[in-house]
């Protein structure tokens, strides 16, 4: 049975068979606070009542508004996820943006950057 995919305006979220929540950010869409709330709710719904690792593919994603960045911070993430892997582009810009997110958001859970999905899981 294929996984249930929850689609918001800016992301697709699903639970993989191995128990990892996957979030794929849509190409070049600026996330607002409302988008961040919808995406966070999709992650909560996908994980069920279990604290799980999350894999977030930001390789094609656009920027986050300041309000959206704030919504994705520390304590909120550690309440529902055990660890976070961020898939980013191999270029300097993608790496810089992902590192900036980690520094600003202070996720409160183990977080690493990856360039390929098979390295992250």
Secondary structure by P-SEA (a helix, b strand, c coil): ccccccccccbbbbbccccbbbbbbcccccccaaaaaaaaaaaaaaacccbbbbbbbccccccccaaaaaaaccaaaaacccbbbbbbcccaaaaaaaaaaaaaaccccbbbbbccccccc
